[in-house]
Amino acid sequence: MVIEVFATPEAAQKRSDYIQAILTASPILGSEWNHVSGASLMRVSGKLPPSANDEYTAAWNNGRP
């Protein structure tokens, strides 16, 4: 799991979209789940089981509007 912080929410979304486009075009690179909240992007490795993504997502959203 990696968290990246950007200057704006738009920049975080743009980065998420870019990563997903690359992974979709080149599946050999693997997969990941991306979650954007404000100007932050949380990236969870697709090598982890979906339950791990669910746990990270719950923690990420804890206390957020």
All heavy atoms as TSV, in Angstrom:
chain	resi	resn	atom	element	x	y	z
A	1	MET	N	N	0.844	-1.163	0.000
A	1	MET	CA	C	0.000	0.000	0.000
A	1	MET	C	C	0.891	1.228	0.000
A	1	MET	O	O	1.879	1.283	0.709
A	1	MET	CB	C	-0.905	-0.035	1.230
A	1	MET	CG	C	-1.975	1.001	1.261
A	1	MET	SD	S	-1.609	2.545	2.098
A	1	MET	CE	C	-1.115	2.043	3.704
A	2	VAL	N	N	0.512	2.188	-0.826
A	2	VAL	CA	C	1.240	3.441	-0.957
A	2	VAL	C	C	0.230	4.572	-0.930
A	2	VAL	O	O	-0.848	4.463	-1.525
A	2	VAL	CB	C	2.029	3.494	-2.292
A	2	VAL	CG1	C	2.680	4.844	-2.500
A	2	VAL	CG2	C	3.047	2.386	-2.362
A	3	ILE	N	N	0.575	5.660	-0.262
A	3	ILE	CA	C	-0.255	6.860	-0.305
A	3	ILE	C	C	0.560	7.964	-0.953
A	3	ILE	O	O	1.688	8.233	-0.552
A	3	ILE	CB	C	-0.727	7.278	1.098
A	3	ILE	CG1	C	-1.648	6.202	1.667
A	3	ILE	CG2	C	-1.438	8.639	1.038
A	3	ILE	CD1	C	-2.119	6.451	3.070
A	4	GLU	N	N	-0.023	8.587	-1.973
A	4	GLU	CA	C	0.596	9.709	-2.663
A	4	GLU	C	C	-0.262	10.937	-2.403
A	4	GLU	O	O	-1.487	10.850	-2.414
A	4	GLU	CB	C	0.679	9.438	-4.168
A	4	GLU	CG	C	1.510	8.219	-4.523
A	4	GLU	CD	C	1.565	7.948	-6.020
A	4	GLU	OE1	O	1.166	8.818	-6.825
A	4	GLU	OE2	O	1.998	6.847	-6.389
A	5	VAL	N	N	0.385	12.076	-2.167
A	5	VAL	CA	C	-0.331	13.318	-1.884
A	5	VAL	C	C	0.020	14.339	-2.963
A	5	VAL	O	O	1.200	14.519	-3.289
A	5	VAL	CB	C	0.027	13.859	-0.483
A	5	VAL	CG1	C	-0.729	15.146	-0.198
A	5	VAL	CG2	C	-0.269	12.813	0.588
A	6	PHE	N	N	-1.003	15.006	-3.474
A	6	PHE	CA	C	-0.848	15.944	-4.570
A	6	PHE	C	C	-1.319	17.337	-4.161
A	6	PHE	O	O	-1.942	17.511	-3.118
A	6	PHE	CB	C	-1.640	15.449	-5.792
A	6	PHE	CG	C	-1.123	14.135	-6.303
A	6	PHE	CD1	C	-1.585	12.936	-5.777
A	6	PHE	CD2	C	-0.148	14.091	-7.282
A	6	PHE	CE1	C	-1.090	11.717	-6.216
A	6	PHE	CE2	C	0.352	12.880	-7.735
A	6	PHE	CZ	C	-0.121	11.699	-7.196
A	7	ALA	N	N	-1.054	18.294	-4.992
A	7	ALA	CA	C	-1.436	19.677	-4.706
A	7	ALA	C	C	-2.949	19.885	-4.794
A	7	ALA	O	O	-3.499	20.725	-4.081
A	7	ALA	CB	C	-0.716	20.638	-5.658
A	8	THR	N	N	-3.605	19.112	-5.673
A	8	THR	CA	C	-5.048	19.286	-5.873
A	8	THR	C	C	-5.735	17.924	-6.017
A	8	THR	O	O	-5.091	16.941	-6.398
A	8	THR	CB	C	-5.342	20.092	-7.159
A	8	THR	OG1	O	-4.898	19.323	-8.293
A	8	THR	CG2	C	-4.654	21.452	-7.147
A	9	PRO	N	N	-7.042	17.874	-5.743
A	9	PRO	CA	C	-7.785	16.640	-5.985
A	9	PRO	C	C	-7.742	16.218	-7.452
A	9	PRO	O	O	-7.686	15.029	-7.765
A	9	PRO	CB	C	-9.212	16.983	-5.556
A	9	PRO	CG	C	-9.063	18.095	-4.579
A	9	PRO	CD	C	-7.874	18.877	-5.066
A	10	GLU	N	N	-7.731	17.187	-8.354
A	10	GLU	CA	C	-7.685	16.879	-9.784
A	10	GLU	C	C	-6.377	16.173	-10.149
A	10	GLU	O	O	-6.378	15.242	-10.964
A	10	GLU	CB	C	-7.853	18.156	-10.616
A	10	GLU	CG	C	-9.212	18.814	-10.480
A	10	GLU	CD	C	-9.398	19.632	-9.213
A	10	GLU	OE1	O	-8.398	19.992	-8.561
A	10	GLU	OE2	O	-10.562	19.893	-8.868
A	11	ALA	N	N	-5.288	16.599	-9.542
A	11	ALA	CA	C	-3.994	15.970	-9.810
A	11	ALA	C	C	-3.976	14.534	-9.293
A	11	ALA	O	O	-3.430	13.640	-9.945
A	11	ALA	CB	C	-2.858	16.778	-9.185
A	12	ALA	N	N	-4.586	14.293	-8.136
A	12	ALA	CA	C	-4.654	12.936	-7.587
A	12	ALA	C	C	-5.475	12.036	-8.507
A	12	ALA	O	O	-5.083	10.898	-8.791
A	12	ALA	CB	C	-5.252	12.958	-6.177
A	13	GLN	N	N	-6.611	12.549	-8.992
A	13	GLN	CA	C	-7.457	11.762	-9.897
A	13	GLN	C	C	-6.744	11.502	-11.217
A	13	GLN	O	O	-6.815	10.396	-11.763
A	13	GLN	CB	C	-8.788	12.462	-10.139
A	13	GLN	CG	C	-9.767	11.628	-10.943
A	13	GLN	CD	C	-10.132	10.344	-10.227
A	13	GLN	OE1	O	-10.610	10.375	-9.099
A	13	GLN	NE2	N	-9.909	9.208	-10.860
A	14	LYS	N	N	-6.034	12.496	-11.721
A	14	LYS	CA	C	-5.296	12.342	-12.978
A	14	LYS	C	C	-4.241	11.242	-12.837
A	14	LYS	O	O	-4.071	10.413	-13.735
A	14	LYS	CB	C	-4.650	13.665	-13.367
A	14	LYS	CG	C	-3.955	13.640	-14.700
A	14	LYS	CD	C	-3.423	15.020	-15.073
A	14	LYS	CE	C	-2.701	14.971	-16.403
A	14	LYS	NZ	N	-2.186	16.288	-16.797
A	15	ARG	N	N	-3.537	11.216	-11.714
A	15	ARG	CA	C	-2.523	10.181	-11.463
A	15	ARG	C	C	-3.168	8.806	-11.396
A	15	ARG	O	O	-2.670	7.843	-11.975
A	15	ARG	CB	C	-1.785	10.501	-10.164
A	15	ARG	CG	C	-0.871	9.419	-9.678
A	15	ARG	CD	C	0.403	9.333	-10.462
A	15	ARG	NE	N	1.341	8.460	-9.745
A	15	ARG	CZ	C	2.269	7.741	-10.314
A	15	ARG	NH1	N	2.452	7.811	-11.613
A	15	ARG	NH2	N	3.038	6.971	-9.607
A	16	SER	N	N	-4.299	8.695	-10.700
A	16	SER	CA	C	-5.012	7.425	-10.603
A	16	SER	C	C	-5.438	6.943	-11.988
A	16	SER	O	O	-5.241	5.770	-12.331
A	16	SER	CB	C	-6.232	7.563	-9.691
A	16	SER	OG	O	-6.962	6.359	-9.649
A	17	ASP	N	N	-6.005	7.836	-12.772
A	17	ASP	CA	C	-6.453	7.485	-14.125
A	17	ASP	C	C	-5.275	7.033	-14.984
A	17	ASP	O	O	-5.380	6.067	-15.743
A	17	ASP	CB	C	-7.155	8.662	-14.792
A	17	ASP	CG	C	-8.465	9.036	-14.121
A	17	ASP	OD1	O	-8.994	8.230	-13.317
A	17	ASP	OD2	O	-8.948	10.156	-14.375
A	18	TYR	N	N	-4.144	7.726	-14.857
A	18	TYR	CA	C	-2.938	7.394	-15.618
A	18	TYR	C	C	-2.448	5.988	-15.267
A	18	TYR	O	O	-2.167	5.176	-16.150
A	18	TYR	CB	C	-1.858	8.439	-15.324
A	18	TYR	CG	C	-0.498	8.107	-15.886
A	18	TYR	CD1	C	-0.231	8.248	-17.243
A	18	TYR	CD2	C	0.522	7.665	-15.054
A	18	TYR	CE1	C	1.018	7.936	-17.760
A	18	TYR	CE2	C	1.776	7.365	-15.556
A	18	TYR	CZ	C	2.023	7.497	-16.910
A	18	TYR	OH	O	3.250	7.195	-17.415
A	19	ILE	N	N	-2.364	5.699	-13.983
A	19	ILE	CA	C	-1.899	4.382	-13.540
A	19	ILE	C	C	-2.833	3.290	-14.059
A	19	ILE	O	O	-2.379	2.268	-14.586
A	19	ILE	CB	C	-1.805	4.320	-12.007
A	19	ILE	CG1	C	-0.677	5.228	-11.525
A	19	ILE	CG2	C	-1.599	2.888	-11.515
A	19	ILE	CD1	C	-0.699	5.493	-10.037
A	20	GLN	N	N	-4.131	3.484	-13.916
A	20	GLN	CA	C	-5.081	2.480	-14.357
A	20	GLN	C	C	-5.026	2.269	-15.874
A	20	GLN	O	O	-5.168	1.149	-16.350
A	20	GLN	CB	C	-6.495	2.827	-13.891
A	20	GLN	CG	C	-6.690	2.667	-12.397
A	20	GLN	CD	C	-6.411	1.254	-11.923
A	20	GLN	OE1	O	-6.865	0.280	-12.507
A	20	GLN	NE2	N	-5.638	1.143	-10.848
A	21	ALA	N	N	-4.808	3.338	-16.619
A	21	ALA	CA	C	-4.697	3.216	-18.084
A	21	ALA	C	C	-3.485	2.370	-18.463
A	21	ALA	O	O	-3.568	1.508	-19.343
A	21	ALA	CB	C	-4.610	4.598	-18.727
A	22	ILE	N	N	-2.368	2.600	-17.796
A	22	ILE	CA	C	-1.162	1.815	-18.076
A	22	ILE	C	C	-1.383	0.351	-17.724
A	22	ILE	O	O	-1.026	-0.544	-18.496
A	22	ILE	CB	C	0.046	2.377	-17.307
A	22	ILE	CG1	C	0.469	3.709	-17.916
A	22	ILE	CG2	C	1.213	1.391	-17.305
A	22	ILE	CD1	C	1.547	4.428	-17.146
A	23	LEU	N	N	-1.974	0.094	-16.565
A	23	LEU	CA	C	-2.190	-1.291	-16.147
A	23	LEU	C	C	-3.203	-2.010	-17.043
A	23	LEU	O	O	-3.063	-3.203	-17.301
A	23	LEU	CB	C	-2.631	-1.339	-14.681
A	23	LEU	CG	C	-1.580	-0.861	-13.670
A	23	LEU	CD1	C	-2.170	-0.865	-12.261
A	23	LEU	CD2	C	-0.330	-1.716	-13.730
A	24	THR	N	N	-4.181	-1.279	-17.538
A	24	THR	CA	C	-5.164	-1.869	-18.449
A	24	THR	C	C	-4.516	-2.199	-19.796
A	24	THR	O	O	-4.770	-3.256	-20.375
A	24	THR	CB	C	-6.352	-0.908	-18.657
A	24	THR	OG1	O	-6.986	-0.697	-17.391
A	24	THR	CG2	C	-7.364	-1.476	-19.633
A	25	ALA	N	N	-3.651	-1.313	-20.266
A	25	ALA	CA	C	-2.993	-1.517	-21.556
A	25	ALA	C	C	-1.901	-2.584	-21.493
A	25	ALA	O	O	-1.594	-3.208	-22.505
A	25	ALA	CB	C	-2.400	-0.201	-22.046
A	26	SER	N	N	-1.328	-2.776	-20.308
A	26	SER	CA	C	-0.218	-3.731	-20.150
A	26	SER	C	C	-0.459	-4.622	-18.936
A	26	SER	O	O	0.163	-4.433	-17.889
A	26	SER	CB	C	1.098	-2.979	-19.980
A	26	SER	OG	O	1.345	-2.146	-21.072
A	27	PRO	N	N	-1.356	-5.593	-19.051
A	27	PRO	CA	C	-1.703	-6.439	-17.905
A	27	PRO	C	C	-0.503	-7.166	-17.288
A	27	PRO	O	O	-0.547	-7.534	-16.119
A	27	PRO	CB	C	-2.701	-7.437	-18.478
A	27	PRO	CG	C	-3.194	-6.838	-19.738
A	27	PRO	CD	C	-2.120	-5.931	-20.239
A	28	ILE	N	N	0.554	-7.326	-18.047
A	28	ILE	CA	C	1.736	-8.004	-17.514
A	28	ILE	C	C	2.329	-7.241	-16.329
A	28	ILE	O	O	3.048	-7.803	-15.508
A	28	ILE	CB	C	2.795	-8.223	-18.616
A	28	ILE	CG1	C	3.881	-9.154	-18.125
A	28	ILE	CG2	C	3.413	-6.931	-19.052
A	28	ILE	CD1	C	4.210	-10.251	-19.029
A	29	LEU	N	N	2.022	-5.951	-16.233
A	29	LEU	CA	C	2.541	-5.135	-15.140
A	29	LEU	C	C	1.812	-5.395	-13.822
A	29	LEU	O	O	2.242	-4.929	-12.781
A	29	LEU	CB	C	2.437	-3.645	-15.500
A	29	LEU	CG	C	3.274	-3.201	-16.695
A	29	LEU	CD1	C	3.012	-1.735	-17.010
A	29	LEU	CD2	C	4.747	-3.445	-16.429
A	30	GLY	N	N	0.700	-6.109	-13.886
A	30	GLY	CA	C	-0.041	-6.425	-12.662
A	30	GLY	C	C	-1.291	-5.570	-12.542
A	30	GLY	O	O	-1.780	-5.009	-13.520
A	31	SER	N	N	-1.776	-5.481	-11.320
A	31	SER	CA	C	-3.000	-4.720	-11.076
A	31	SER	C	C	-2.909	-4.064	-9.705
A	31	SER	O	O	-2.050	-4.397	-8.895
A	31	SER	CB	C	-4.221	-5.637	-11.136
A	31	SER	OG	O	-4.165	-6.580	-10.079
A	32	GLU	N	N	-3.797	-3.113	-9.493
A	32	GLU	CA	C	-3.905	-2.483	-8.179
A	32	GLU	C	C	-5.255	-1.804	-8.062
A	32	GLU	O	O	-5.923	-1.538	-9.058
A	32	GLU	CB	C	-2.778	-1.480	-7.926
A	32	GLU	CG	C	-2.786	-0.271	-8.816
A	32	GLU	CD	C	-1.623	0.670	-8.520
A	32	GLU	OE1	O	-0.471	0.199	-8.441
A	32	GLU	OE2	O	-1.863	1.876	-8.369
A	33	TRP	N	N	-5.636	-1.564	-6.830
A	33	TRP	CA	C	-6.828	-0.788	-6.541
A	33	TRP	C	C	-6.375	0.621	-6.209
A	33	TRP	O	O	-5.394	0.810	-5.493
A	33	TRP	CB	C	-7.586	-1.347	-5.340
A	33	TRP	CG	C	-8.241	-2.664	-5.579
A	33	TRP	CD1	C	-9.422	-2.892	-6.236
A	33	TRP	CD2	C	-7.780	-3.949	-5.148
A	33	TRP	NE1	N	-9.719	-4.230	-6.246
A	33	TRP	CE2	C	-8.709	-4.912	-5.572
A	33	TRP	CE3	C	-6.666	-4.395	-4.446
A	33	TRP	CZ2	C	-8.580	-6.259	-5.320
A	33	TRP	CZ3	C	-6.531	-5.743	-4.196
A	33	TRP	CH2	C	-7.476	-6.663	-4.631
A	34	ASN	N	N	-7.063	1.612	-6.736
A	34	ASN	CA	C	-6.756	3.007	-6.446
A	34	ASN	C	C	-7.957	3.657	-5.787
A	34	ASN	O	O	-9.094	3.461	-6.224
A	34	ASN	CB	C	-6.408	3.770	-7.727
A	34	ASN	CG	C	-5.086	3.363	-8.315
A	34	ASN	OD1	O	-4.316	2.629	-7.705
A	34	ASN	ND2	N	-4.796	3.838	-9.495
A	35	HIS	N	N	-7.679	4.440	-4.750
A	35	HIS	CA	C	-8.730	5.156	-4.027
A	35	HIS	C	C	-8.290	6.603	-3.874
A	35	HIS	O	O	-7.231	6.867	-3.301
A	35	HIS	CB	C	-8.953	4.537	-2.644
A	35	HIS	CG	C	-9.225	3.063	-2.700
A	35	HIS	ND1	N	-10.476	2.572	-2.999
A	35	HIS	CD2	C	-8.415	1.993	-2.541
A	35	HIS	CE1	C	-10.414	1.236	-2.979
A	35	HIS	NE2	N	-9.184	0.876	-2.717
A	36	VAL	N	N	-9.097	7.534	-4.398
A	36	VAL	CA	C	-8.782	8.954	-4.307
A	36	VAL	C	C	-9.693	9.582	-3.269
A	36	VAL	O	O	-10.908	9.349	-3.248
A	36	VAL	CB	C	-8.978	9.654	-5.672
A	36	VAL	CG1	C	-8.753	11.151	-5.549
A	36	VAL	CG2	C	-8.056	9.053	-6.718
A	37	SER	N	N	-9.080	10.377	-2.389
A	37	SER	CA	C	-9.831	11.150	-1.401
A	37	SER	C	C	-9.177	12.518	-1.314
A	37	SER	O	O	-8.019	12.633	-0.886
A	37	SER	CB	C	-9.808	10.465	-0.038
A	37	SER	OG	O	-10.535	11.229	0.905
A	38	GLY	N	N	-9.881	13.521	-1.789
A	38	GLY	CA	C	-9.291	14.852	-1.829
A	38	GLY	C	C	-8.060	14.831	-2.715
A	38	GLY	O	O	-8.095	14.327	-3.832
A	39	ALA	N	N	-6.960	15.345	-2.190
A	39	ALA	CA	C	-5.714	15.408	-2.961
A	39	ALA	C	C	-4.813	14.208	-2.700
A	39	ALA	O	O	-3.640	14.230	-3.041
A	39	ALA	CB	C	-4.987	16.708	-2.630
A	40	SER	N	N	-5.353	13.165	-2.096
A	40	SER	CA	C	-4.564	11.970	-1.779
A	40	SER	C	C	-5.025	10.765	-2.594
A	40	SER	O	O	-6.206	10.607	-2.873
A	40	SER	CB	C	-4.688	11.635	-0.291
A	40	SER	OG	O	-4.216	12.702	0.493
A	41	LEU	N	N	-4.057	9.927	-2.923
A	41	LEU	CA	C	-4.311	8.695	-3.671
A	41	LEU	C	C	-3.730	7.535	-2.883
A	41	LEU	O	O	-2.540	7.544	-2.555
A	41	LEU	CB	C	-3.641	8.771	-5.051
A	41	LEU	CG	C	-3.524	7.480	-5.859
A	41	LEU	CD1	C	-4.895	6.914	-6.201
A	41	LEU	CD2	C	-2.693	7.708	-7.115
A	42	MET	N	N	-4.567	6.568	-2.558
A	42	MET	CA	C	-4.090	5.341	-1.929
A	42	MET	C	C	-4.071	4.254	-2.989
A	42	MET	O	O	-5.063	4.018	-3.674
A	42	MET	CB	C	-4.992	4.900	-0.774
A	42	MET	CG	C	-4.502	3.606	-0.122
A	42	MET	SD	S	-5.466	3.076	1.301
A	42	MET	CE	C	-7.007	2.587	0.531
A	43	ARG	N	N	-2.909	3.600	-3.117
A	43	ARG	CA	C	-2.726	2.527	-4.094
A	43	ARG	C	C	-2.507	1.217	-3.345
A	43	ARG	O	O	-1.601	1.112	-2.526
A	43	ARG	CB	C	-1.525	2.831	-4.975
A	43	ARG	CG	C	-1.662	4.138	-5.738
A	43	ARG	CD	C	-0.375	4.542	-6.425
A	43	ARG	NE	N	0.095	3.477	-7.301
A	43	ARG	CZ	C	1.295	3.464	-7.857
A	43	ARG	NH1	N	2.156	4.449	-7.632
A	43	ARG	NH2	N	1.662	2.471	-8.626
A	44	VAL	N	N	-3.348	0.227	-3.624
A	44	VAL	CA	C	-3.256	-1.080	-2.971
A	44	VAL	C	C	-2.901	-2.117	-4.035
A	44	VAL	O	O	-3.584	-2.231	-5.055
A	44	VAL	CB	C	-4.586	-1.456	-2.272
A	44	VAL	CG1	C	-4.477	-2.811	-1.599
A	44	VAL	CG2	C	-4.999	-0.386	-1.267
A	45	SER	N	N	-1.866	-2.877	-3.782
A	45	SER	CA	C	-1.394	-3.875	-4.736
A	45	SER	C	C	-2.462	-4.916	-5.050
A	45	SER	O	O	-3.118	-5.440	-4.149
A	45	SER	CB	C	-0.159	-4.588	-4.178
A	45	SER	OG	O	0.197	-5.668	-5.007
A	46	GLY	N	N	-2.584	-5.231	-6.327
A	46	GLY	CA	C	-3.498	-6.280	-6.762
A	46	GLY	C	C	-3.008	-7.669	-6.398
A	46	GLY	O	O	-3.732	-8.652	-6.554
A	47	LYS	N	N	-1.771	-7.775	-5.887
A	47	LYS	CA	C	-1.252	-9.060	-5.430
A	47	LYS	C	C	-1.892	-9.474	-4.108
A	47	LYS	O	O	-1.848	-10.641	-3.739
A	47	LYS	CB	C	0.266	-8.996	-5.261
A	47	LYS	CG	C	1.000	-8.857	-6.567
A	47	LYS	CD	C	2.498	-8.810	-6.356
A	47	LYS	CE	C	3.224	-8.654	-7.680
A	47	LYS	NZ	N	4.678	-8.603	-7.489
A	48	LEU	N	N	-2.460	-8.503	-3.411
A	48	LEU	CA	C	-3.147	-8.795	-2.157
A	48	LEU	C	C	-4.558	-9.288	-2.446
A	48	LEU	O	O	-5.142	-8.950	-3.477
A	48	LEU	CB	C	-3.209	-7.534	-1.288
A	48	LEU	CG	C	-1.868	-6.971	-0.845
A	48	LEU	CD1	C	-2.073	-5.630	-0.137
A	48	LEU	CD2	C	-1.146	-7.948	0.055
A	49	PRO	N	N	-5.150	-10.054	-1.535
A	49	PRO	CA	C	-6.518	-10.506	-1.753
A	49	PRO	C	C	-7.504	-9.338	-1.624
A	49	PRO	O	O	-7.195	-8.337	-0.959
A	49	PRO	CB	C	-6.735	-11.535	-0.641
A	49	PRO	CG	C	-5.766	-11.166	0.423
A	49	PRO	CD	C	-4.590	-10.576	-0.293
A	50	PRO	N	N	-8.666	-9.461	-2.247
A	50	PRO	CA	C	-9.666	-8.399	-2.151
A	50	PRO	C	C	-10.004	-8.028	-0.703
A	50	PRO	O	O	-10.294	-6.862	-0.417
A	50	PRO	CB	C	-10.888	-8.980	-2.876
A	50	PRO	CG	C	-10.297	-9.928	-3.864
A	50	PRO	CD	C	-9.106	-10.535	-3.158
A	51	SER	N	N	-9.929	-8.982	0.204
A	51	SER	CA	C	-10.234	-8.674	1.607
A	51	SER	C	C	-9.237	-7.668	2.179
A	51	SER	O	O	-9.605	-6.822	3.004
A	51	SER	CB	C	-10.247	-9.950	2.450
A	51	SER	OG	O	-8.972	-10.593	2.397
A	52	ALA	N	N	-7.973	-7.717	1.739
A	52	ALA	CA	C	-6.983	-6.742	2.194
A	52	ALA	C	C	-7.334	-5.353	1.662
A	52	ALA	O	O	-7.239	-4.359	2.388
A	52	ALA	CB	C	-5.585	-7.151	1.749
A	53	ASN	N	N	-7.749	-5.272	0.405
A	53	ASN	CA	C	-8.185	-3.993	-0.148
A	53	ASN	C	C	-9.365	-3.459	0.650
A	53	ASN	O	O	-9.419	-2.267	0.956
A	53	ASN	CB	C	-8.561	-4.131	-1.620
A	53	ASN	CG	C	-9.090	-2.834	-2.190
A	53	ASN	OD1	O	-8.414	-1.816	-2.195
A	53	ASN	ND2	N	-10.329	-2.860	-2.661
A	54	ASP	N	N	-10.301	-4.329	1.007
A	54	ASP	CA	C	-11.459	-3.906	1.797
A	54	ASP	C	C	-11.034	-3.329	3.142
A	54	ASP	O	O	-11.576	-2.318	3.594
A	54	ASP	CB	C	-12.419	-5.072	2.017
A	54	ASP	CG	C	-13.074	-5.557	0.734
A	54	ASP	OD1	O	-13.050	-4.816	-0.279
A	54	ASP	OD2	O	-13.602	-6.690	0.738
A	55	GLU	N	N	-10.049	-3.960	3.784
A	55	GLU	CA	C	-9.562	-3.474	5.080
A	55	GLU	C	C	-8.861	-2.127	4.941
A	55	GLU	O	O	-9.078	-1.223	5.748
A	55	GLU	CB	C	-8.633	-4.501	5.720
A	55	GLU	CG	C	-9.364	-5.745	6.189
A	55	GLU	CD	C	-8.433	-6.771	6.807
A	55	GLU	OE1	O	-7.380	-6.374	7.350
A	55	GLU	OE2	O	-8.754	-7.966	6.742
A	56	TYR	N	N	-8.012	-1.996	3.931
A	56	TYR	CA	C	-7.344	-0.717	3.695
A	56	TYR	C	C	-8.359	0.374	3.372
A	56	TYR	O	O	-8.252	1.503	3.849
A	56	TYR	CB	C	-6.329	-0.822	2.554
A	56	TYR	CG	C	-5.008	-1.408	2.953
A	56	TYR	CD1	C	-4.545	-2.589	2.377
A	56	TYR	CD2	C	-4.195	-0.801	3.908
A	56	TYR	CE1	C	-3.316	-3.131	2.726
A	56	TYR	CE2	C	-2.972	-1.338	4.261
A	56	TYR	CZ	C	-2.543	-2.500	3.664
A	56	TYR	OH	O	-1.328	-3.042	4.019
A	57	THR	N	N	-9.365	0.040	2.573
A	57	THR	CA	C	-10.393	1.002	2.205
A	57	THR	C	C	-11.167	1.466	3.431
A	57	THR	O	O	-11.437	2.662	3.597
A	57	THR	CB	C	-11.352	0.407	1.156
A	57	THR	OG1	O	-10.584	0.028	0.011
A	57	THR	CG2	C	-12.400	1.408	0.728
A	58	ALA	N	N	-11.527	0.524	4.298
A	58	ALA	CA	C	-12.260	0.896	5.515
A	58	ALA	C	C	-11.418	1.823	6.383
A	58	ALA	O	O	-11.918	2.821	6.912
A	58	ALA	CB	C	-12.641	-0.366	6.290
A	59	ALA	N	N	-10.127	1.520	6.533
A	59	ALA	CA	C	-9.248	2.377	7.327
A	59	ALA	C	C	-9.068	3.739	6.667
A	59	ALA	O	O	-9.071	4.776	7.339
A	59	ALA	CB	C	-7.895	1.702	7.517
A	60	TRP	N	N	-8.943	3.739	5.346
A	60	TRP	CA	C	-8.775	4.980	4.588
A	60	TRP	C	C	-9.988	5.893	4.752
A	60	TRP	O	O	-9.849	7.104	4.886
A	60	TRP	CB	C	-8.571	4.604	3.130
A	60	TRP	CG	C	-8.436	5.707	2.127
A	60	TRP	CD1	C	-9.345	6.048	1.174
A	60	TRP	CD2	C	-7.318	6.575	1.927
A	60	TRP	NE1	N	-8.861	7.068	0.400
A	60	TRP	CE2	C	-7.610	7.418	0.849
A	60	TRP	CE3	C	-6.090	6.726	2.573
A	60	TRP	CZ2	C	-6.734	8.391	0.387
A	60	TRP	CZ3	C	-5.215	7.693	2.111
A	60	TRP	CH2	C	-5.538	8.512	1.039
A	61	ASN	N	N	-11.173	5.299	4.762
A	61	ASN	CA	C	-12.404	6.083	4.854
A	61	ASN	C	C	-12.810	6.403	6.290
A	61	ASN	O	O	-13.723	7.201	6.498
A	61	ASN	CB	C	-13.549	5.345	4.159
A	61	ASN	CG	C	-13.348	5.299	2.659
A	61	ASN	OD1	O	-12.822	6.224	2.068
A	61	ASN	ND2	N	-13.753	4.216	2.038
A	62	ASN	N	N	-12.161	5.810	7.262
A	62	ASN	CA	C	-12.516	6.037	8.666
A	62	ASN	C	C	-12.334	7.517	9.018
A	62	ASN	O	O	-11.250	8.066	8.905
A	62	ASN	CB	C	-11.660	5.178	9.591
A	62	ASN	CG	C	-12.107	5.266	11.028
A	62	ASN	OD1	O	-13.263	5.553	11.316
A	62	ASN	ND2	N	-11.194	5.042	11.934
A	63	GLY	N	N	-13.426	8.124	9.417
A	63	GLY	CA	C	-13.363	9.512	9.825
A	63	GLY	C	C	-13.382	10.522	8.703
A	63	GLY	O	O	-13.284	11.711	8.920
A	64	ARG	N	N	-13.511	10.046	7.474
A	64	ARG	CA	C	-13.560	10.970	6.341
A	64	ARG	C	C	-15.020	11.206	5.954
A	64	ARG	O	O	-15.838	10.301	6.022
A	64	ARG	CB	C	-12.796	10.404	5.144
A	64	ARG	CG	C	-11.319	10.319	5.404
A	64	ARG	CD	C	-10.628	9.723	4.187
A	64	ARG	NE	N	-9.237	9.497	4.468
A	64	ARG	CZ	C	-8.260	10.297	4.054
A	64	ARG	NH1	N	-8.536	11.353	3.326
A	64	ARG	NH2	N	-7.018	10.039	4.348
A	65	PRO	N	N	-15.319	12.402	5.492
A	65	PRO	CA	C	-16.716	12.687	5.076
A	65	PRO	C	C	-17.101	11.924	3.817
A	65	PRO	O	O	-16.298	11.488	3.080
A	65	PRO	CB	C	-16.705	14.190	4.830
A	65	PRO	CG	C	-15.290	14.613	4.746
A	65	PRO	CD	C	-14.460	13.529	5.382
